[in-house]
Amino acid sequence: MPRHSRPATLLLSALALLVPLRAQDATPLPATPAVTAAPPPEEIISTLVLRNASVDMVLDLYERWSGRILLRPPTLPAATFTLNLDKPLPKSEVLRALETLLNRNGIGLAPLGERFTLVSSLNLIRADAPELIDGSTLGLPPSGRIAAKIFKLSFLRVTEFSPQIAPMLSPAIATPPAIFEKTNSFLVVESVANLQRIEHLITELDRPASGSLAVKSYDLKYAKASDLANKLRTLLAGPLAAQIGSATTYQPDDRTNQLLLISDPREQPFFDSLVARLDTRADPTTRSEVIFLKHADAVKVEALLAKLVSGQNSAAQSSGAGATRAPAKTRNDNPSIPIPPTSAVPEAAAALVNGAAASEEFSSLLTIVSDERSNAIVVAGTPDDIRLVVSLVNRLDVLLAQVRIEVVIAEVTLNDNASSGVDALGLRVENNKLTGFSASGPGASIGGIGAAGASGASGATGFAQSTGYGQNLTAAIGLSTTPRKDRSSILSVPTIVTTHNKEAEIFVGETRPVISGTQSTPSGASGGNFNTSSTVTQQKIGIRLKVLPLIGSSGTVQLKIDQQVEDVLGTVKIDGNDQPRIGSRTTTSFVSAANGEIIVLGGLQRNTESKSSSRLGPIPFLGDLFGSRSRAKGRTELIFFLRPIVLTNTALDNIEALKRIDDTPQAKKVREVLDHRPASLPPLPEPAAAPAPKS
């Protein structure tokens, strides 16, 4: 191998200082009998001083002292070396110092067999097949000599561990470990010193994870295992989680009602105290209540309560209160196990364990379900939830005010001078309310009302006083059910009873069959003839009145009144069938009236035209000559009289009906049937005394 020239700056005294000392020059030890021959004494290097020495000089020294032949490439990284060993050292330690010094300057040494050593740059040393260490590296002296070793893991996962040691490897080699996932091992090419650090790290970390853990079970007496585990998760969440070991786990076993704890034995006294405090006899947090409704609809009450609870939760969340409590639910399959909050503080956890204080807010355990069969509300929740819901239901489950609406439907025939039926009947109407009679007309009379009803503005008060709601409506308005001079007639006098905000309907008329469809099917073998069948539906034709009352606390009644009048105007042929032509008149009114006031609604007019002839024969000219013909036109108007009477839910509400019964021939028999009443019901009013005969 060619020799290279030394730098001029090299100290010539470096070689002169290399004075080997023999081990026999030292004071000999006393002779002792030996079973085996002692190893030969190691050569001692007294001192070594290098000042800007070249690579060749350092390699020459290494080759001389190691006794191995160095195989060097044509070029090596350029570097100068400085080393000062001013104390005597064994030759093996000096060689390790030179190996490390070369390694730090990008040059690696890899033994090849017993006689040769490969010299190469560190970035190529991996491809040059360095020495593979089979056993442990911890017994070798640490040095910068490059070697390879396969590390096999027992408990750690190689895919997780090998990336963690990558920052420890030499950047000059720039080769990551080779991973063998199936055998859970990896190959590293590094200096002996780095291989020793990796092996030492694996020795400390590649151990069973449960080496310091212990298992303990708690037999619970009162608490349910899953409930207790949920409470522990809530208590130990947030800042307290950092105080518990990361490997600590606790799982419930509801089958045996045990809590299994896996933790460090030093943590067991803490859990012993905590479980003992929680596993105590206590009243249940929630209970159930069935509320039977008397007047309200259970399904509608449930929907109202659900909106109330959801609205309260939305308001609490928007104001920030929802961050510390879970939203309440109106339907929950398992309300006994609440979902713990995602973030909890010790104060919130203590409140959950000790029970929430009474408040005016619904809890997250609230469940409301309606039972339509029994018309009841089933409530499950905390005692405060039950108290709030019962209070709300008691205020909602009340008997709504009822109203009896007496109706008189009159048809008035108008002459050419009359513009409306109200004028034709001589009625005085202000704001759709009957205040009296303007005169005694052919369609109405003022008998029985008094002169006050016909005297200007003051007649309104007298009329209202004289037409109390204990009097029949037809008598109060001065109409009878028989026609009067072909001017007016009573078509119907119905009475309906309904509750507050509940629509009632009156229909007076007839039902006529109307063909809604036809179907033709072939008949006979040839199919030339067809049988036609019709589908007939029944259509109601008449007077329809819908009333929606809103009863105020002062006795006033607001009425939404829908009027619809249908008349048959004639017929029309459709597919050879006569079908009625139906005319319709509809109005919608909103009226506010006091208790007992009479409301008058009109305006539903209809024009009629009739023809008549008394011809004597089929010949047109002769029949017209010896016969007579006539044509008449007329106008009619429907007048609706309504009187709302707010009921008191007492026997006084039946006085007028009983008076009508007493005026009939069957009054005695009806009274006998009505008198057989249960003792719990109040007695019926006595029949009205017959008026004394006039003198």
C-alpha positions in Angstrom: 0.0 0.0 0.0 1.5 3.4 -1.0 2.7 5.7 1.7 1.6 9.3 1.7 3.8 12.2 2.8 3.3 13.6 6.3 2.3 17.3 6.7 5.1 19.6 7.6 3.2 20.6 10.8 3.4 17.1 12.2 5.4 16.9 15.3 8.3 14.5 14.8 8.4 14.0 18.5 5.1 12.1 18.3 6.7 8.9 17.4 9.6 9.4 19.7 7.2 9.7 22.6 5.8 6.3 21.9 7.8 4.5 24.5 6.3 1.1 25.1 6.3 -0.1 28.7 6.3 -3.8 29.4 4.2 -5.2 32.0 7.2 -7.1 33.5 8.8 -3.7 34.5 6.1 -3.3 37.1 6.4 -4.7 40.6 5.6 -8.4 40.3 2.7 -9.8 42.4 3.2 -12.7 44.7 3.0 -16.0 42.9 -0.2 -17.9 43.4 -1.0 -21.3 42.1 -3.1 -21.0 39.0 -5.4 -23.5 37.5 -5.1 -22.1 34.0 -2.5 -20.0 32.3 -2.9 -16.2 32.8 -3.4 -14.1 29.7 -0.4 -12.3 28.3 0.2 -8.8 29.7 -1.2 -6.0 27.6 1.1 -3.4 26.0 1.0 0.1 27.6 1.2 3.3 25.5 2.9 5.9 27.6 1.8 9.1 25.7 0.4 10.1 22.4 0.4 13.7 21.0 -1.1 14.5 17.6 -1.2 18.0 16.1 -3.0 18.4 12.8 -2.1 14.8 11.9 -3.3 13.5 8.5 -5.7 10.6 7.9 -2.8 8.4 6.7 -0.8 8.9 9.8 -3.7 8.0 12.1 -4.4 4.9 10.0 -0.8 3.9 10.1 -0.8 4.1 13.9 -4.0 2.1 14.0 -2.6 -0.5 11.7 0.6 -0.9 13.6 -1.0 -1.2 17.1 -4.0 -3.4 16.0 -1.9 -5.8 14.0 -4.6 -5.9 11.3 -4.3 -5.0 7.6 -6.4 -2.0 6.7 -8.2 -2.1 3.4 -8.5 1.6 2.3 -10.3 3.1 -0.7 -8.5 5.4 -3.1 -10.0 8.5 -1.4 -11.2 9.2 2.0 -12.8 12.3 3.6 -10.1 15.0 4.1 -9.6 15.7 7.8 -6.9 16.6 10.3 -6.7 15.1 13.7 -5.6 16.4 17.1 -5.2 14.2 20.1 -3.4 14.5 23.4 -2.9 11.4 25.6 -0.5 12.5 28.3 -1.0 9.5 30.6 -0.1 5.9 30.0 -3.0 3.8 28.7 -3.5 0.3 27.5 -3.1 -0.2 23.8 -6.8 -1.3 23.4 -8.0 1.9 24.9 -5.8 3.9 22.6 -7.2 2.0 19.6 -10.7 2.8 20.7 -9.8 6.4 20.9 -8.5 6.3 17.4 -11.6 4.5 16.1 -13.8 7.1 17.8 -11.7 10.0 16.4 -12.0 8.6 12.9 -15.8 8.0 13.3 -16.3 11.6 14.4 -14.5 12.8 11.2 -16.7 10.7 8.8 -14.4 7.6 8.5 -15.6 4.2 9.6 -13.7 1.0 10.5 -15.4 -2.4 10.0 -13.5 -5.7 10.8 -13.4 -8.3 8.1 -12.5 -11.6 9.6 -9.4 -12.1 11.8 -6.8 -10.2 9.8 -8.5 -7.4 7.8 -10.3 -4.2 8.7 -12.3 -2.2 6.1 -11.9 1.5 6.0 -14.6 3.6 4.3 -16.7 6.7 4.7 -19.6 6.5 7.0 -22.3 6.9 4.4 -20.9 3.8 2.5 -20.1 1.7 5.5 -23.5 0.0 5.6 -23.1 -1.3 2.0 -19.7 -2.6 2.8 -21.0 -5.3 5.0 -19.7 -4.4 8.5 -19.3 -6.8 11.3 -22.6 -8.3 12.6 -22.6 -8.6 16.4 -24.5 -11.7 17.4 -24.5 -11.4 21.2 -24.9 -8.5 23.5 -22.9 -5.3 22.9 -23.0 -4.3 26.6 -19.8 -6.4 27.3 -17.8 -4.7 24.5 -15.7 -1.6 25.2 -17.5 1.5 23.7 -15.9 2.8 20.6 -16.7 4.4 17.2 -16.1 1.1 15.4 -19.1 0.5 13.0 -21.0 -2.7 13.4 -24.5 -4.1 12.8 -26.9 -5.7 15.2 -30.4 -7.2 15.1 -32.5 -6.3 18.1 -35.6 -8.5 18.8 -38.3 -7.0 20.9 -40.5 -9.1 23.2 -43.2 -6.7 24.4 -42.7 -3.4 22.6 -44.0 -3.1 19.0 -41.2 -2.6 16.5 -43.3 -0.2 14.4 -43.8 2.1 17.4 -40.3 1.8 18.9 -38.0 2.1 15.9 -39.2 5.7 14.9 -38.5 6.8 18.5 -34.8 5.8 18.4 -34.3 7.4 14.9 -33.1 10.7 16.5 -30.4 8.8 18.4 -28.7 7.4 15.3 -25.7 9.0 13.7 -26.7 11.5 10.9 -23.5 10.6 8.9 -24.8 7.1 8.2 -28.2 8.5 7.2 -29.8 5.1 7.1 -33.0 4.3 9.1 -33.3 0.9 10.9 -34.5 -2.0 8.8 -37.8 -3.2 10.3 -38.8 -6.9 10.3 -42.4 -6.7 11.4 -43.2 -10.4 11.3 -40.5 -11.2 13.8 -40.9 -7.9 15.7 -37.2 -7.0 15.2 -35.1 -4.4 13.5 -31.5 -4.1 12.1 -29.2 -1.2 13.0 -25.8 -0.3 11.5 -24.1 2.1 13.9 -21.1 2.6 16.1 -20.6 0.2 19.0 -21.2 3.0 21.4 -24.6 3.8 19.9 -25.5 0.2 19.7 -24.8 -0.1 23.4 -27.1 2.8 24.1 -29.9 1.3 22.0 -29.5 -2.1 23.7 -29.6 -0.5 27.2 -32.8 1.4 26.3 -34.4 -1.8 25.1 -33.4 -3.5 28.3 -35.2 -0.9 30.4 -38.3 -0.5 28.3 -39.0 -3.9 26.7 -40.9 -5.1 29.7 -44.5 -6.2 30.4 -46.8 -3.1 30.8 -48.6 -4.7 33.8 -45.4 -5.4 35.7 -46.3 -2.8 38.3 -50.1 -3.1 38.1 -52.4 -5.0 40.4 -56.0 -6.1 40.1 -58.6 -5.5 42.7 -62.3 -6.2 42.7 -65.0 -4.4 44.8 -68.2 -6.2 45.7 -70.8 -3.6 45.7 -73.8 -3.8 48.1 -76.0 -0.9 47.3 -74.8 0.9 44.2 -75.0 -0.5 40.7 -71.6 -1.3 39.1 -72.2 0.7 35.9 -73.7 3.7 37.8 -70.7 3.7 40.1 -68.2 3.6 37.2 -70.0 6.5 35.5 -69.7 8.5 38.7 -66.0 7.8 39.0 -65.5 8.9 35.4 -67.2 12.1 36.2 -65.3 12.7 39.4 -61.9 11.9 37.9 -62.3 13.9 34.7 -60.7 17.2 34.0 -57.7 18.3 36.2 -58.0 15.2 38.5 -57.3 12.9 35.5 -53.6 14.0 35.7 -53.3 12.7 39.2 -54.3 9.2 38.2 -51.9 6.8 36.5 -52.3 6.6 32.7 -52.6 2.7 33.0 -55.3 2.9 35.6 -58.6 1.5 34.5 -61.8 0.5 36.2 -64.6 -1.4 34.5 -68.1 -2.5 35.9 -69.4 -6.0 35.8 -73.2 -5.8 36.2 -73.5 -9.6 36.1 -71.7 -9.9 39.5 -72.2 -6.3 40.5 -68.5 -5.8 40.9 -66.1 -3.0 40.0 -62.7 -4.2 38.7 -59.8 -1.9 39.3 -56.4 -2.3 37.5 -53.9 0.2 38.9 -50.7 0.6 40.7 -51.0 -0.8 44.3 -50.2 2.6 45.7 -53.5 4.0 44.2 -55.7 1.3 45.7 -56.2 3.1 49.1 -57.5 6.2 47.3 -60.1 4.0 45.4 -60.9 2.1 48.5 -62.0 5.3 50.3 -63.9 6.6 47.2 -65.8 3.4 46.6 -66.7 3.1 50.3 -68.2 6.6 50.3 -70.2 6.0 47.1 -71.5 2.5 47.8 -74.0 3.5 50.5 -77.7 3.1 50.9 -79.5 6.1 49.4 -82.9 7.0 48.1 -83.3 6.8 44.3 -82.4 10.0 42.4 -85.5 9.7 40.2 -89.1 8.5 40.7 -92.2 8.2 38.5 -95.6 9.8 38.8 -98.8 9.2 36.9 -101.1 12.3 36.5 -104.6 11.6 35.4 -106.2 14.4 33.5 -109.9 15.3 34.0 -110.5 17.9 31.3 -107.4 18.3 29.1 -106.1 16.0 26.3 -103.0 14.1 27.5 -101.4 14.1 24.0 -101.7 17.8 23.7 -100.5 18.4 27.2 -97.4 16.3 26.5 -96.7 18.3 23.3 -97.0 21.5 25.3 -94.7 20.3 28.1 -92.1 19.1 25.5 -92.0 22.5 23.9 -91.6 24.1 27.3 -88.7 21.9 28.3 -86.9 22.2 25.0 -87.4 26.0 25.1 -85.9 26.2 28.6 -82.9 24.1 27.6 -82.3 26.3 24.5 -82.5 29.4 26.7 -80.1 27.9 29.2 -77.6 26.9 26.6 -77.7 30.3 24.9 -77.0 32.1 28.2 -74.1 29.8 29.1 -75.8 27.7 31.7 -76.0 24.7 29.4 -72.2 24.2 29.7 -72.6 22.7 33.2 -75.6 20.5 32.8 -76.9 18.2 30.0 -80.0 19.2 28.2 -83.3 17.7 29.5 -85.1 15.2 27.4 -88.8 14.6 27.1 -88.3 11.0 25.8 -85.4 8.8 26.8 -85.2 5.0 26.5 -82.9 4.8 29.6 -83.1 7.9 31.7 -81.6 6.2 34.8 -78.1 6.3 33.3 -77.3 9.9 32.4 -74.5 10.7 29.9 -71.7 12.3 31.9 -70.7 15.8 30.8 -67.6 16.1 28.6 -65.9 18.6 30.8 -66.6 18.6 34.6 -65.1 20.3 37.6 -64.9 18.9 41.1 -67.8 21.1 42.2 -70.0 19.8 39.5 -69.0 16.2 40.3 -69.9 16.7 44.0 -73.2 18.1 43.0 -73.9 15.0 40.9 -73.0 12.7 43.8 -74.9 14.5 46.6 -77.9 15.3 44.5 -79.0 18.5 42.8 -80.6 21.2 44.9 -84.2 22.2 44.4 -84.6 24.7 41.6 -87.1 25.9 39.1 -85.3 24.2 36.2 -85.9 20.8 34.7 -83.1 18.3 35.0 -81.5 16.1 32.3 -83.3 13.1 33.8 -86.8 14.3 33.0 -89.0 12.1 30.8 -92.6 12.9 29.9 -94.9 10.4 28.1 -98.6 10.5 27.5 -101.0 7.6 27.8 -103.9 8.2 25.5 -105.9 5.2 26.8 -106.2 6.5 30.3 -105.7 10.2 29.3 -102.8 10.5 31.8 -99.3 11.9 31.8 -96.5 9.7 33.0 -93.5 11.7 34.4 -90.1 10.3 35.4 -87.4 12.5 36.9 -86.1 14.0 40.1 -88.5 15.2 42.8 -88.1 18.7 41.7 -89.1 17.7 38.1 -92.2 15.9 39.4 -93.1 19.0 41.5 -92.8 21.4 38.6 -94.7 19.2 36.1 -97.5 18.5 38.6 -97.9 22.2 39.2 -98.0 23.0 35.5 -100.5 20.2 34.8 -102.8 21.3 37.5 -102.9 24.8 36.0 -103.5 23.4 32.5 -106.1 20.7 33.4 -109.0 23.0 34.1 -112.5 23.0 32.8 -112.7 25.6 30.0 -115.5 28.0 29.8 -118.5 26.8 27.8 -121.0 28.8 25.7 -124.4 27.9 24.4 -125.1 29.6 21.0 -128.7 29.9 20.1 -129.3 30.4 16.4 -132.4 31.5 14.4 -132.1 31.2 10.6 -134.8 33.3 9.0 -135.6 33.8 5.3 -137.0 37.2 4.4 -138.7 38.0 1.1 -137.7 41.4 -0.2 -139.9 43.7 -2.2 -138.7 46.3 -4.7 -138.5 49.0 -1.9 -136.6 46.9 0.6 -132.8 46.7 0.2 -132.1 44.2 3.0 -133.9 41.8 5.2 -133.0 43.8 8.3 -134.9 46.8 7.0 -137.8 44.6 5.9 -138.2 43.2 9.4 -137.9 46.6 11.0 -134.9 45.7 13.0 -132.4 48.2 14.5 -128.9 46.8 14.3 -125.7 48.5 15.4 -122.3 46.8 14.9 -124.0 43.6 14.0 -125.9 43.6 17.4 -129.7 43.8 17.7 -130.6 46.9 19.8 -134.4 47.0 19.1 -137.1 47.4 16.5 -137.4 50.6 14.5 -141.1 50.0 13.8 -143.7 47.4 13.8 -143.2 45.8 10.4 -145.0 42.9 8.7 -142.1 40.5 9.6 -141.7 41.4 13.3 -143.5 42.8 16.2 -142.7 44.6 19.3 -145.2 42.9 21.5 -143.8 41.6 24.8 -140.7 43.9 24.5 -142.1 47.1 25.7 -142.2 50.6 24.3 -138.6 51.2 25.2 -137.5 49.0 22.3 -139.0 51.4 19.8 -137.8 54.7 21.1 -134.6 55.9 19.6 -131.2 55.5 21.2 -132.6 54.9 24.7 -134.4 51.8 23.3 -131.2 49.9 23.2 -130.9 49.7 26.9 -134.5 48.8 27.4 -134.3 46.2 24.7 -131.2 44.6 26.2 -132.9 44.5 29.6 -136.1 43.0 28.3 -134.5 40.4 26.1 -132.7 38.5 28.9 -131.1 35.2 27.9 -133.7 33.3 29.9 -136.2 34.1 27.1 -136.6 32.1 23.9 -134.6 33.7 21.1 -137.5 33.6 18.6 -139.7 35.3 21.2 -137.0 37.8 22.0 -136.7 38.9 18.3 -140.5 38.8 17.8 -140.5 36.1 15.1 -142.4 32.9 14.9 -142.0 29.7 13.0 -145.0 30.5 10.8 -144.7 32.7 7.7 -146.0 36.3 8.2 -147.6 37.7 5.1 -145.1 35.9 2.9 -142.5 38.3 4.1 -140.4 36.1 6.5 -140.2 32.6 7.7 -138.1 30.7 10.2 -136.0 28.0 8.5 -134.3 26.5 11.6 -133.8 27.2 15.3 -130.8 25.1 16.3 -128.7 25.4 19.5 -125.1 24.4 19.9 -122.9 24.1 22.9 -119.1 24.3 22.7 -116.1 25.2 24.8 -113.5 28.0 24.6 -111.5 27.9 21.3 -113.4 24.8 20.1 -115.2 25.1 16.7 -118.8 24.1 16.5 -120.9 23.5 13.3 -124.5 23.6 12.3 -125.8 22.2 9.1 -129.4 22.5 7.8 -130.2 21.1 4.5 -130.4 17.9 2.5 -128.1 15.3 0.9 -128.4 14.7 -2.8 -126.8 11.9 -4.9 -124.3 13.2 -7.4 -122.6 11.1 -10.0 -118.8 11.3 -9.5 -117.7 8.8 -12.1 -118.8 6.3 -14.7 -117.3 3.0 -15.8 -118.1 1.1 -19.0 -117.5 -2.7 -19.4 -118.0 -4.8 -22.5 -120.9 -7.2 -22.5 -121.4 -10.2 -24.7 -118.9 -12.3 -26.6 -118.4 -9.8 -29.4 -117.8 -7.0 -27.1 -119.9 -4.6 -29.2 -122.2 -3.6 -26.3 -121.2 -1.9 -23.1 -122.7 -1.8 -19.6 -122.3 1.5 -17.9 -122.2 1.8 -14.2 -122.0 5.1 -12.2 -120.3 5.9 -9.0 -122.5 8.1 -6.8 -121.5 10.2 -3.9 -123.8 12.1 -1.5 -123.3 15.9 -1.5 -124.7 18.0 1.3 -126.6 21.0 0.1 -128.0 23.6 2.5 -127.0 26.0 5.2 -123.7 25.5 7.0 -122.7 27.7 10.0 -119.3 27.3 11.8 -118.7 29.2 15.0 -115.3 29.4 16.9 -115.8 31.2 20.3 -113.1 32.8 22.5 -114.6 33.4 25.9 -113.0 36.2 28.0 -112.8 36.3 31.7 -115.3 39.2 31.8 -118.0 37.2 30.0 -117.4 38.7 26.6 -117.4 36.3 23.7 -115.4 36.8 20.5 -116.9 34.8 17.6 -115.5 33.8 14.3 -118.5 32.9 12.2 -118.3 31.2 8.8 -121.5 31.1 6.8 -122.1 29.0 3.7 -125.4 28.7 1.9 -125.8 26.3 -1.1 -128.9 26.3 -3.3 -129.9 24.1 -6.3 -130.2 26.5 -9.2 -131.2 23.9 -11.7 -129.9 20.9 -13.5 -127.4 20.3 -16.3 -126.9 17.2 -18.4 -123.5 15.6 -18.2 -123.1 12.4 -20.3 -126.9 12.1 -20.4 -127.3 12.5 -16.6 -129.1 15.4 -15.0 -126.7 16.9 -12.4 -127.7 19.7 -10.1 -126.3 23.2 -10.5 -125.3 24.4 -7.1 -125.0 28.0 -6.1 -122.8 28.9 -3.1 -122.7 32.0 -0.9 -120.1 32.3 1.8 -119.1 34.9 4.4 -116.7 35.1 7.3 -117.3 37.5 10.2 -115.6 38.4 13.4 -117.9 39.7 16.1 -117.4 40.5 19.8 -120.5 40.3 22.0 -121.4 40.4 25.6 -123.1 37.5 27.4 -126.7 37.3 26.1 -126.4 39.9 23.3 -128.1 39.1 20.0 -126.0 39.2 16.9 -127.6 39.8 13.5 -125.9 38.7 10.3 -127.4 39.2 6.9 -126.4 39.9 3.3 -126.8 36.5 1.8 -129.3 37.4 -0.9 -130.5 35.4 -3.8 -132.5 36.4 -6.9 -135.2 34.0 -8.1 -137.2 33.9 -11.3 -140.4 31.8 -12.0 -142.5 31.3 -15.1 -146.0 29.9 -15.3 -148.4 29.2 -18.3 -152.0 28.0 -18.7 -151.9 27.2 -22.4 -154.9 25.3 -23.8 -153.3 23.2 -26.4 -150.1 22.1 -28.1 -150.5 24.6 -30.9 -148.4 27.6 -29.9 -150.5 30.3 -31.4 -153.9 29.0 -30.4 -152.6 28.0 -26.9 -151.3 31.5 -26.3 -154.4 33.0 -27.7 -156.8 31.2 -25.4 -154.4 30.8 -22.4 -152.5 33.0 -20.0 -148.7 33.2 -19.2 -146.9 34.9 -16.2 -143.3 35.6 -15.2 -142.3 36.6 -11.7 -139.0 37.8 -10.2 -138.2 37.8 -6.5 -135.4 38.4 -4.0 -134.8 36.6 -0.7 -132.2 37.1 2.0 -131.1 34.8 4.9 -130.9 36.5 8.3 -128.9 34.8 11.1 -129.7 35.6 14.7 -127.1 34.4 17.2 -127.1 34.8 20.9 -124.1 33.5 22.9 -124.8 32.6 26.5 -121.8 31.8 28.7 -122.7 28.7 30.9 -122.1 28.6 34.6 -121.8 24.8 34.8 -124.6 24.7 37.3 -128.3 23.7 37.2 -129.2 27.2 36.1 -127.9 26.4 32.6 -130.8 24.0 32.1 -133.7 26.3 33.2 -134.6 27.4 29.7 -134.5 23.8 28.3 -136.7 22.6 31.1 -139.2 25.4 30.5 -139.5 24.3 26.9 -140.1 20.8 28.1 -142.8 22.0 30.5 -144.7 23.6 27.6 -145.0 20.3 25.8 -147.7 17.7 26.3 -145.1 15.1 27.4 -143.8 17.3 30.2 -145.0 15.0 33.0 -143.4 11.9 31.5 -140.2 13.6 30.8 -140.1 15.0 34.4 -140.6 11.5 35.8 -137.6 10.2 33.9 -135.4 13.1 34.8 -136.3 12.9 38.5 -134.7 9.5 38.8 -131.2 11.0 39.2 -128.2 9.8 41.3 -128.0 11.2 44.8 -124.6 12.8 43.9 -126.1 15.1 41.3 -127.9 18.3 42.3 -131.7 18.3 42.0 -133.4 19.7 39.0 -135.1 23.1 39.2 -138.8 23.0 40.0 -141.1 23.5 37.0 -142.2 27.1 36.3 -145.6 28.0 37.8 -148.4 28.6 35.4 -149.2 32.2 34.9 -152.2 33.5 36.7 -155.3 34.1 34.5 -155.8 37.7 33.6 -158.8 39.4 35.1 
